[in-house]
């Protein structure tokens, strides 16, 4: 049996970016998380101890988003690594980090980087 947990559009205000202004002003970011896991035991027992706890996953994302990075690739990689290191039962994870209104010289809704591990 395969299962997927999706936590979508987690919103954070953070200071990621290569430009000095981004470290001062900050920006809004959205994070989408997709976790592949086997839900068989949790489905049978109805116990959180047998499931991938998505509240803990959110707290890991929140913690990692508070650490400034120059690149979205670094943020996504750190989040993926922390999820694997701190949660049991993850088979695959995809982390999509989006910077809203990036400073690229024109109107752009967002730029996103997806890390899959």
Buried (B, 14 or more C-beta within 10 A) or exposed (E): EEBEBEBEEBEBEBBBBEEEEBEEEBBEBBBBBBBBBBBEEBEEEEEEEBBBBBEEBBEBBEEBBEEBBEEBEBBBBBBBBBBEEBBEBBEBBBBBBBBBEBBEEEEEEBEBBBBEB
